[in-house]
Amino acid sequence: MIRVALVDLGMGNLHSVERALAQGATDAGIECTVERTSDADAVRRADKIVVPGQGAFRDCAAGLSREAGGMGDALRERIGAGVPFLGICLGLQALFEGSDEAPGAAGLGIFAGRVERLGSGEGYKIPHMGWNRITLRVQTPGRGPLAVFAGEAPYFYFVHSFHAVPIDPTLIAAVTEHGPHRVTAAVQRDNVTATQFHPEKSQAAGLRLLAAFLRG
């Protein structure tokens, strides 16, 4: 039985992620329990970790602080120990050092780089909202949940105004286009995969990704 910690930072609709993980487990043919939690010790006991989130980066940073219970420390420890991690939307952005949305608010700092605002312009709108095709990058390792889409260019659902810009561009596992912007759609390194898009809102493709994460 796989224990999955679904981290609750008080942001976003965790119920839809919880339901999608349960369906992904069924599709993958594995048994798992999904524990929605804001307890750092529960994260330390988990076999896999999922951090979703919609909302403001500053609120996310506050939820990860030592003063809020040390969730950020627990996530750094478990990521460093090789525990499989999936970040969704703000859960991707929180992996970086900071964001243009909230100057002075610190992310987890797992990866060097910042989260930058997408500029608006004629013919496209911010926030970027809707279905977009993603393109897997050549340097994407042949492992991790995104490998299930090798040779494909699936569509996923996006809702965001910011995207991550890593110092190391080889972190970028998938991109998409919005107006003139090449958007970081996913990052991947070792046991960490994170998506700017929402698998739980992306129907069959999203369930395939979640099943691959749980199976891996």
N, C-alpha and C positions, 0 to 999 in steps of 0.2 A: 504493500500500500504506500503510494507516494504522498507525502505531505506537502501541500502547496500553501505558502503564506501569501495571501492577497492583501497587500499593505494598504491600510486605510489612513490617509493623511487628511481626511475630511473634505476631499475634493473629488468631484465627478460621480458618475453613476456606477458604483461598484457592483450593483446587482446584475447589470447587463454583462459585465466582465465575468462575474461568478458563474452566470448561466452559460456563457460561451465556453469557459474552461470546462465545465461539467460536460458539455456536448463534445468538446474536443477530446476529452478523456474517453468518452464512449466511442467516438470515431476511431481513436487510436487503439481501442481494445485494452485499455489499462485501467486499473483501479486507483483512484486518488481521492483524497479529502482536500477540500479547499477551505481554509480558515481565513475569514476576513478579520484582520487584526491591526491594532495600533500599538501592540506590545512588542518591544524590541526583543524580549526573550523568546517569544513565539517565532520570530524571524530566525533567531539563532538555532531553533530546533527544526526548521523546515528543510525539506529536501530540494525544493525549488521555490523561487521568489518571483512574484509579479508585482510591479509597481505601476498602477495606472494613474491617471489624473487629468483633470481639466480645470483650468482656472489660472490664477496668478502665480508667477514664479516666486514672489516674495512670501506668499502664504505657504507655498510648498517648502521653501527654505526654512521657514519658521517651524514647520512640522517635522523637519529633519534634525532640528537642533538638539543639543544636550538638554536644554531647559525643557523641551517638550517630551523628554523621555529617552533620548539617546537613540532614536531610530536611525539617524544618519550613521552613527558609529557602528551599529549592528549591521547595516547594509554594507558598509566598507569592509567590515570583518568577513562577512560571508562571501562577498564577491572575491575578496582576496584569497579566501579558502577554496575557491573554485566551484562554489554552488551555482547552478544554472540560474540566470537572472533574465527576466524579460521586463523591459520598461515600455510603457505605452504613452505616447503624446508627452505630457509634462514629465512622465517617468523617464523618457529619453532626455529631455532638456536638463533634468536634475543631475544627470551624470557628469555634467560639465562644470566649469569653475564659476560661471556667473551668466547673467543675462542682461541684455539691453533693456529689458522690461523693468528690471528692478536693480539699478546700480547699488552696489554695496551688499547685496544679498548673496550669500555664498551657496553654491551647489555642492554636490558631493565631491567634486574634484577627482572623480575616477579617471576622466579623460581631460587632457589639456585642450582649451578652446572655450569659446563663448557661444551664447545663443543670440542671434541677431534678428532684428525686425525685418520682415519682408516689406518692401516699398510698394505703394499702390500706384496705379497708372491707368491710362485710357485702355478700355477693353477688358480689364480684369479687376477684381475686387480683393480687398483684404478685410476680414479674414478670408483666407483660402478655404473654401468649403465645398465639398463634393467629391465625386469619384475621379481618380486619376490613375493612369497606368504607371507602374514603376518599372525601372530598368535596373537589373542587378549589375553591379560593377564587376569588371573582369577580375579584380583582386579579391573578390569575396571568397573566403575559404570554402572548400568543399565540405564543410561541416556546419553544424548549427542549424536552427530551424529554417532559415531562409533557403537552404540548399534544396528544400522540397520544390522550389520553383525554378530550378536550373533549366535553362532553355526556354523559359516562359517570360511573359511580361504581363503579370496579372494586374487587375484593377483593385484599388483599396480606397477606403473612405477617409478623407482628411477634414479636420476642422482646426485651423491654427493661424496665427499671425506672425509667429517666430519660428526659426529653425536653427539647428546646431551647425556651427562652423568649426570643425576640429582643427587643431594645429597639424595633426597627422592626417592627411587626406585618405590614407589607406584604411582608416576606420570606417569610412563611408561605404556601406554595403549595398545601398540602393538609392537611386535618385528619382525625382519626378520633375516635371516642368509646370510652372505657373506664371503666365505672362513671360517676361524676360528672365525670370528667376529659375535657376537650377536648384531645386530644393533637396536638402538632405532628407530622404524618406526613411532610411534605416541606418543604424550603425551596428557593427559586430566586431567583437574581439574576444577570442577564447570562450569563456563561459558566459559572456555578456552579449545579449541581443536586445536592441531597443528600436522601436518604430515610432515615427512621427504620426503615421496613420493609425486608425483604430481597428484592430482585428475584430473586436466584438461587434462592430457595426458594418463589417465588410463581407457578410454572408459567407458563401462557400470558401472563398479564398482565405478569409480570416480564420475560419474553423480549421482549415488545413494547416495554417501556420501554428495555431494553438496546439493542435494535435501533434505536430512535429516537435514543438517545444516540450510537451509533456512526455513524448516518447523518447526524446534524445537523452 
